[in-house]
Structure formats: C-alpha cells, structure tokens
Amino acid sequence: MTGTKRRHPVPDRARRRAIRALAAQLGVAYSVAARLLANEHRQLLFAEREQRGFHSRVRDTRDAVDLPLGRAAHLTARFPRLLTPAGVLYSGPGRQTVLAMLYTTVLHESPSSRPAAEELSWVAELGEEAAVDITCSALDRAARLLLDDDSWHLWTRIDAALTAGSHNQDRRVRDVAITLGRELRTVSLRGSLPGARQTLDALLVEPYEGHAPGARLRGATVIGVRWQQSGPPTAYETRTTAPKAEPLGV
C-alpha cells in the first residue's frame, strides 16, 4: 500500500522557512526565533491600532461599551496572544467567551455595577479607549476578582448567572445567556481562564503604570497580577521558564 505524505499548507511552510532563516541569522534556537516573529506580529497589531482614524476608534469604543459580548471581543483583540520565555500568555481559544461570561456574571450578581446607558453611549462617541476604561473600571475589576474564586465555585456562579439570564424578560439578555450557556455546556473553557485573567490584569494595570503580564521584572516574566477590591496592584506573579508541556514556538 502506498500513500502520499501530507504537506503543510503553503503559508505554514513559508512561516517555518522564515523562522529557520531568522534563527540562522541571529544564531538562536528555532523556538526563540519563532517567539520573536510572533511578537513582531503582535507589535504590528499594536502599531495598527495606534494609527486608527477617529471613525475607526469610535467603532472600537462602541464595541467596548457593548456589554457583555462587545467588551469581551474588544479586549480579546486589544490584547493579542503573546509568546514569552515563561510561555504563551493571553491565549486560549475560549478567552473571549470566558470574558463574556465573567461580565455576564458580574452584571447578574451586581446589576448596579453596570454604568448608565447614557454614560456608556456618550463616552463611546469620544473614541478614546482610556475614557471607556475609566467608565467601566469597577465592572472590569469585579470581573477580574471573580477569577480569584476557586474553579468549582466560579463555574457554579457563571452557570447560575446564565440560567437566570436565559429567563430574563429582555430578549437581548436572554439571547446572550442562551448562547453563552450553550458554550459553557459544550466547550472546554478551563484552559482559557489564565488568558482571560491576564487580559483583565493588563487592562487594570494600565492606569497605575504597572507591569502587565509579559513584562520583565527582576529577571523573570510577569504572568499575573494580584488585586484587592480597590487600589493599585498588591503583588506580581512571575515565572522564569515555560511549563514543560507548553511549547514556546510552533
């Protein structure tokens, strides 16, 4: 019996050639070159965001105030996946879904945490992410603090919020809850919790000019930030090398 060897898609082969060429040029390992190329792409995404025109920024800030789905999508795009010496950060295929579930849970448990609709609408038209972040800061922190709960209790709270939302009289709330509830029951999301946590850490640390996940601190990489109910970060979680099961390059 004969068979043909399956070839990688052309874009993948081209990417691997580029990584090998960079590794040879710099005299570094393949995994290091892969990380450099990936992070170069991340910096390009940041640069493109900085060069957005006013109307493009307004579209983004309109998404950012659209709770819970729009803000979850906005933050996922704003903080892309990052390869570091300590492993892959801001990752997980379900990161956006987890963020949406966290916001849904906060809004269910503390309805008063939702900024007034008029305030959200007004701040969105400014086209300034920082202004939206200030308006949503209490909500963002509450979503982040949910992740300090133990895993079993966290998923129980999320399930309760989605179940309640699926019976809400507001059709939009009901549709969101049903959609997220389906995801909760059919997709494994546990692996996306660290990425969601790092996304919210990076968001919350900006006003304090602190160290976001991925930053280097005393020879190690920041992988998490610890918070209290209010105020600046209380501590940083760091790691020097990637977990053995987690590859640095692909």
N, C-alpha and C positions, 0 to 999 in steps of 0.2 A: 504494500500500500504506500502510495506516495502522497505527499502533501506539499503545499507551499507555505513558506514561512511568512507569518503575518508581519507586515511592515507598519511601523508607526506612521501616523498622519504626517504629511509634509511639514506643517507648522511645528510639530513636536520635534522632528528630526532637525529642522533648522535651529530651533532653540537649543537643542543639545550640542549642535556644532558650535553655536555662539558661546555656550558655556565652556566647552573644551578649549576654544580659541582664547577666551579670556583667562582661563586657568593657566594655559601655557604662557601667555603674555606676562601675567603677574607672578607666575611661579607659585601658585597656591593650589590647594586641593579643589577638586571638582565641586564639592559641596559649598565651599567658600565662594567660588565664582558664581554658583547658582544663586546664592543669597545676595550677592552684590547686584546681579542683574535684576532679581526680583525687587529689591529695594529701590533700584534706579527707576523701575516702573512705578513704584509707589510714590516716589518723589515727583515723577512726571504728573501723576494724578493730582498731587497737591498743587503743583505749579499751574495746572489747567484750571483748578478751582479758583486760584488767586486771580487768574486772568479773566474770569467771567464778567460779562457785562451786567449792567444793572438789572435788565429784564430777566436774565438767567438767574441772577442771585435771588430775585423776588420769587421766581418759580421754586427755587430750592427752599426758601424760607416759608413759603406757603405749605410745602410738604412737611417742613419741620414742625409746624404747629398743628398738623392734622393728626390728632390723637385717636387711636394708638398706632395705626399702621403707617401713616406717613412719617411720623417721627422715627419709628424703627427703621424704615427704609432709608431715611435721610442720614441717620447716624451710621448705618452699615456702610453706606457709600462714602461718608466723610472720613471714616477711619478704616482704611483697607487693610487687608492681610499683610502681616509683617514677618519676615524671616530674621531671626536674631541668633547670636551664639547660644542663647538659652532656649531656643526652639521657636516654633511658629506661634505668633500672637495674633490677636484679633481674627481668629479663624473659627471654623465650624460652619457647615452648610446650613444649619438651622439658627444661626446667630440672629438674623433679622426676626425670625419667628419668636425666638426666646425674648427678645427685646419687646416685641409687641405684646407678648403675654405678661411680661412684668408691668408694663404700663397699664394694661387692662386690669391687672390685679390691684394695683395702687388706686386706680380710679374707682374700682368696686369697693375696696375697703375704706377709702378716704375720699369720697366724692368732692369734698371741699378743696382738695389739692389741685383740682383742675382750674387753671386760670380762666377768667371770664372770657366768653366767646368774643366779646367786643375788643378786649385787650389783645387776644391772640390775632384777631383779624387785623388790627391796627399795626401791631409790631411786625407782622408778616410782610406788610407793604413797604417796610423800611429796607428790606433786602439785606439785613445785617444779621448774620448768624449769632453774633455775640448778644444782640438785643433779645433774640428769641431764647437764647440760653439763660439769660438773666430771668426772663419771664417764667421759664419752665424749670428753674433751678431746684425748687422744692420738690417738684414731681420727679425730676431726674435723680435727686438724691434718695428719695423714697424707693424708687425702682432699684437703685444700686444696693440699698440696705437690705432689700428682700433677699439678695444673693448671699447675705451673711447667715441666713437661716439654714438649718440642716436640710439636706436634699429632700428627704421624705416630706417634711413639713412644707417646704417650698412648693413641691408639686401638688400637695393637698390644697394649699391656698390658691394656686393657679386654677386647679380643677374646679374649686368652689366658685371662683370668680367667673369662669367661663360658663359654668352651669347656670349661674344666676343671670348672666348676660344673655344666654340663649332664650330666656323667657322675658326679656325686657320689652317694654311696650314700644321703645324706639327701634324702628326697623334697622337702622344702620348699626346700632349697638348689638342688636340681635344677630345680624348677618356676620359681623366681625367675630362675635363669640362662637357662633356655629362653625365658622371657617377655622378659627384657631383651635377649637375643641377637636375638630377632625384631625388637625395636625398633631395635637397632643396624644391622641389615641393611636395614630398610625405611623408616626415618625419618631425615631430615637433622637432626642434633643439633648441628652445629658452631655455629650461631647462638645456642645456649643455653649455651655454655661461659662467656661473660662473666657471665651472670646467676647461674650456679652458683658461679662464683668469688666474686662479690660477696656471695652468700648466706653462704658459709663465712667470708669476711672479716668480715662483720657479726657472725657468731656468735663468732668467735675474739677479736675486738677488745673485746667487752663486759667481760671481767674486768679489762682494762687501762685501761678508761675512755678508750679511744682514739677515733679518728674513723672511723665506719663509712662505707661508700660512700653517697654522697648528702649527707654533711655538708659544710658550707662551711669552707674552710681557706685563709686568706690570699687571699681574693677569687676562689677557684676552687672547683670541686666535686670532692670525693674520689670517684674511680671504682674504686680498687683499693688493696689493702694488701699490702706485701711482708713475708715472714716467713722466719725461719730454722727450724732443727729444733726449737728451744725458745726461750722468752722472748717479750718484747713485740714489737710491730711494729718493723721496721727502717726503713721508709720508706712514704710515701703517694704514690700516683699520682693526679694531678689533671688536670682539664680545665676550660676556661673556657666553651666553647660546644659545642653538639651537633654531631656529624658532619652534613655537608650532606645525606646520604642518609637521615638518621633524623629523622622529623617529631617535634616536641615535643607536638603535640596532634592528636587525631583527631576 
